[in-house]
Amino acid sequence: MPEFHPAAHRRIGHAALGLTVVACALALHFGTVPRAGIELALDLIALASFGTVFLIERRTPFLGLRVVWAAAAVLLVTAVLLPPQGSRDIWSYAAYGRMATTHHVNPYVHRPSEFPTDPAVQRMAPGWRHTRTVYGPVFTGLSAAGMAAAGRAALPERLFFQGMAALAVVAAMALLARSGAGPAAVAWVGINPAVIAVVGGGHNDVLLGAAVLAGVIAAQRKRAALAGAFLAIGVLVKVSGLLPLVAVLAWLALRRGWRPAFIAAATSAALIGGGYLLVGGPAALQPLTGAASYRSRASFWDQPAAWVGRHLLGWGPVHPGAVTTAAGLAVLSAAAIVVAARLRDADPAVLAGGAALVYLLGAAYVLPWYAGWALPVLALAWRSRLAVVAMLQAGALLVVYADGPGVEPDLLHAVMRNVGTVLLPVAELLTLLALVAVSGWRVSSMVRGTVRRSHAPAPAPVG
C-alpha cells in the first residue's frame, strides 16, 4: 500500500466501506439468472471494497461501532426485504415446518412429495421434494413454530427465515461487541458480503455460526456448561457443527483441564442426544445417510477427482457414496491435524473456525452459504491467516455461483463454469494440502520437543 497520511487512509477506508454497502445491496437485487453478469460484477466490487476496508483497518484503524452498526443495518434490512434469489432452500425449510404443524407428520420420516398440493412444497426445488429433512431438531422446531404462525402465504414464510438469519447476524455482532473484540470484528460479520448473501437467501447456516461463536466466547470465559450448550445448539441446527464442538472440547481439555472439558462434553451430549430422541431417535439420523452421495460442482471431489481417476488412474465410474466416504475421512484426518497443531498456542476461535474451514475446503458438498459456519467465529481472529483463507474461499464461492443454473451458454457462463468446476476446486485442494503440511510440521516439531525434554538429563544438584 502506498504511503499516505493516516487521515487519507481513513478517507479511503470510509469510501471503501460505503462502496461495500452499495455494491452488496445492489447484488442482492440483481441476483437473478438473466442478470448474472451484473450480479457477478457487483459481487466482485463488494468483495474488493470489503478487502480494502480491512487492509486499511490493519494499518490505520478507522472503524467505529456506530458506523459499522449503521452500515450493517442497511444491508440486513435490504437482505430481508428483497426476495431470495437463486437457491430455494428457504422453501424447503417452510415445507418441512408445514409438514410438522399442518400435516402432523415427522419430516425426518416423511417426504414433502407426499403433500404435492402444499404451497410450500410447490415452491421447493423439484429435485429436493423426495428428500427427508437433514436439518437438526432445533432448526426443525423453529421452522415448525414459524410456519404455524405464517400460514400458507409465501411472504410471511420467507420473511420468517430471512428475519431469523438476520437476527442471528445481529446476535453475533452483539456478542463480538460485548466481548471487546472491537469494531473490525463486528464489521467482519455485519458488512461481510458473504454473510449478507447468506441472510438474503434465508439460510440457516448463520444460526450455526452464531451458536459456535457463543460457545467459543463462553469457553474463553471459563463457562464450560454454557459453552457445551451453545455448541450443542449449533449441532442441533446442522450436524456439521460437530467439528467445531470437538475442537473446542479439545482446547478445554488441554487449556482448562479435564473437568471443564467433561462438563462441556456431557452437556453437549445430553442436549444433542435428547434433541434427536425427541424427533425419532435413530430414524431422525437416517436422512443424513441419504445425503452422503451429494457432490457440489465447486468441490475437488467432483470433476477434478473424476478426471484424475479416469485419465491418470484408469478407474471406471466410482460409486458416489465411496467418494463421499473418502472425502469425509480426509476431512476428519485433516481437521485433527490442523486442530492438534494449534492446541498449545491458539484460542478456541481459531480452532473452531479452522475445523470448519477444513470442511469447507475438503468436503464433497459445499455451497456458498456454508461460509456462515466459520466466518462469525473467525471474526475473533480476523487478522489470522485462517480467517483470511476462509474469507477468500467464501468470496470465491460467492462469485462462481453467481451464474446460477439456467444461464445461457455464453462466454460468461463458460468461463465461470470452468473457474467453478476446475480452477477453484484445485486451488481449494492445494490450500488444504498446504494447511495440512504446515500443521503436520508443527505437530512433529512439538512431538520432537516433548521427546527431547523427556530424555534430557536432570540438572545436577547444587552444592
Sequence and secondary structure as in RCSB ss.txt:
>XXXX:A:sequence
MPEFHPAAHRRIGHAALGLTVVACALALHFGTVPRAGIELALDLIALASFGTVFLIERRTPFLGLRVVWAAAAVL
LVTAVLLPPQGSRDIWSYAAYGRMATTHHVNPYVHRPSEFPTDPAVQRMAPGWRHTRTVYGPVFTGLSAAGMAAA
GRAALPERLFFQGMAALAVVAAMALLARSGAGPAAVAWVGINPAVIAVVGGGHNDVLLGAAVLAGVIAAQRKRAA
LAGAFLAIGVLVKVSGLLPLVAVLAWLALRRGWRPAFIAAATSAALIGGGYLLVGGPAALQPLTGAASYRSRASF
WDQPAAWVGRHLLGWGPVHPGAVTTAAGLAVLSAAAIVVAARLRDADPAVLAGGAALVYLLGAAYVLPWYAGWAL
PVLALAWRSRLAVVAMLQAGALLVVYADGPGVEPDLLHAVMRNVGTVLLPVAELLTLLALVAVSGWRVSSMVRGT
VRRSHAPAPAPVG
>XXXX:A:secstr
     HHHHHHHHHHHHHHHHHHHHHHHHT SGGGHHHHHHHHHHHHHHHHHHHHHHHHS    HHHHHHHHHHH
HHHHHHS   S  HHHHHHHHHHHHHTS   TTTS GGG TT HHHHHS GGGTT    S HHHHHHHHHHHHHH
TT HHHHHHHHHHHHHHHHHHHHHHHHHTT  HHHHHHHHT HHHHHHHHTT THHHHHHHHHHHHHHHHTT HH
HHHHHHHHHHTT GGGHHHHHHHHHHHHHHT HHHHHHHHHHHHHHHHHHHHHTTTHHHHHHHHHGGG   TTST
TTHHHHHIIIIIS      HHHHHHHHHHHHHHHHHHHHHHHTTT  HHHHHHHHHHHHHHH S   GGGGGGTH
HHHGGGTTSHHHHHHHHHHHHHHHHTSS TT  SSHHHHHHHHIIIIIHHHHHHHHHHHHHHHHHHHHHHHHHHH
HHHHHS       
